[in-house]
Amino acid sequence: MGWSGFSRCLSLILVISLGGCSTSNPIPEVGSPQQLLERACNYLWAQQAEDGGWHSETHGLLRSGQALTPFVLFTLLKMAPDVAQQHADDVVRAIAFIRSSVNEDGVVGLNDPDVAEYPNYSSAFAVRCLVAAGRQDDRHLIERICLYLQSQQFSERRGFGREHPVHGAWGFGGPLPLGGSPGHVDISYTRHVLEALRDADAIDSGIASRAQLFLKRMQRDGGFYFSSVVEAANKGESTPAPDGEGTIYLPYATATSEGLLALLAAGVKPDDPRVLIAIDWLDSHPDLEHPGGIPRDHPERWGQVLFFYHLSIRGEVAIASGDAARLLEPMTNLLSDRQRNDGSFVNPLGTLMKEDDPILATALAVTAIGAALTP
């Protein structure tokens, strides 16, 4: 579904909440992928709090709902609009929660003065939800958040020239750490901010060219690696540089998926060679159960830690590539035995990526199976 289609779905949901319209859908076959999706979505809707947000009971950093709420809402609306139609009032409450989370500087994730809750990530998903809601009186709020996100790109203005390895990227967000360090910067933050700015029509030629320069540096042998400055964040294999100085980080499936989606969000055409070789790299690493390029004997067990995240982003890539239907059977096989009685999913090994939180893991699973069901 394109973004315009997503916006129309949300507009329909909001109309239903005001006008009392209803729709009827065939009852899915027991054990079908549609049933997997609906049970997971119903679980997520049941976890919505009275204040309209979603709050983690597993991780303190996600307890406020600033990051979790826009992510879960976006997932539900994009991947299961038919189910969301049954929760029109809940959609309205979630949108209101997101609006209330934006501070005076246009940032989501900084309401606690002591704990920053992924401000660039949270703000990006907030933009996507508000753009979809399509309310004229949100226009200035969206512009304020976009101005913040635009200002967060590492550029000459922020003291990161074209030769700096993070030039053109986005990081964790908020004030820069002391000492001129960019802090945590990776291809995932970059992709999510670009998608938000694209949806809000807030990417100019300067932002796009800087982002594409960063992505060019991150692409290797067709695939992508994750971070140019945080060595431990790269989960694939590595090799010493030929000159003996430094390390070359090799691509892997989740980072390559992020890079591919970031290229498209930055305005690179689907038939561009940079996109096509990334697709070729992913096609040559088709295993869904274990992200290609990550060693199976990695001491951190990243292949297991990233299980739902990997399925989710491979689903998003399949939508962008127009071949999501081929994932339906393998996604169903991987997820059907993992769904719990209440409809949720959880990854006991996923603490490092917070996949041990059933709300987060279930939202990722919804994206995976919802993508496979996308026409």
C-alpha positions, 0 to 999 in steps of 0.5 A: 500500500502506498502512503496515499492509500494509507492516508485514505485508510486512516481518513476512512477510520476517522470518518467512521469514528464520527459517522458510525459507518461500518464494514464487513469482512469475511471471517478468516479461516482458522490458522490462516495468515489473516487470523494470525494478523487479526489476533496479533492486532487485537492483542495490541489494541487490548494493550492500549492504555487509558491515556491513548498510548502504549507503554512497555511493562518490560523496559523502563526506557519505553514505559512513557509511551513516547516512542512505542505509541507512534510506532505501534499506531503506525504499524496497526494502521499501515498493516491492518487498516481493516482491523483498525476500522473497528477501533476508530475511537482508539485511533483518535485517542492514540493520535491525541497522545502523540500530539501531547508528546510533542514539546515546544521544540518539536521533539518527541521523546524528551518529556523526561528531563533525565531520560531521552527516549529515542527522540529522532526515532519517536519524532519520525514516527509521530510525523508519519502518524500526524501526516496520515491523520490529515488534520489541517490544524496539525500542519504547523505541528508537523512543520515544527517536528520536521524542522527539528528532524531536518536540523538533526542531519549531520552537515557542515552547519553542525560541524560535520563536513563532507569527509566526516563518516556521519555526514548526511546521516541522522543519529539518536537525536537531541543535543550532541554529546560533549567533545564533538562526538556525533554519538550513536549514528546508524543507518536505521535512524537515517532511514526512519527520519528520511521516510518521515520527511518524505511523507511530510514533503520536507526533503529538499535537494540539500538534505537528499544529496547529503543523505545519498552521500552517506548511503553511498559510503555505507554500501559495500558489495551491493549490501549495507553495513550498519554504522560508520562510527559505532563499531559494536553496532555492526553485527556482520563479519569484518575484515582488516583494511588492506592498508592495515589501518582500520576495519572493513565491515561487511554487509548483512541483511537487516542493515541492507534492508534499512539501506535500501529503504533509505535510498528510496526515501531519499529520492533514489528511483527504484530502477537505480543501480544502487537499489537494484544491487541492494535487491540482488544482495538480499535475493542472494541471502533469502533465509528469513529465519537467520539474517544473512551476513550475520555469523551464526556463531556470533557471541551475541547471538544476533541472529536470534536477537533480531528475529522479529526485526528481521522478518519485519524489515524483509516484509517492508522491502518486499512491499517496496519491491512489489513481490510481497506475496512470495513471503506469505507461506514462509512468513506464516510457517515461521510465525504460526507456531510462535503466536501465543494464546493471547495473540502476542509474540515475544522473543525471549532471546531478544533483550538487546533489541527489546524483542522480549517486550511482547508489545514491540515483538508483536508490532514487528510480527504484524508488519511481517505478516501484514506485508506478506498479505499486501497485494 
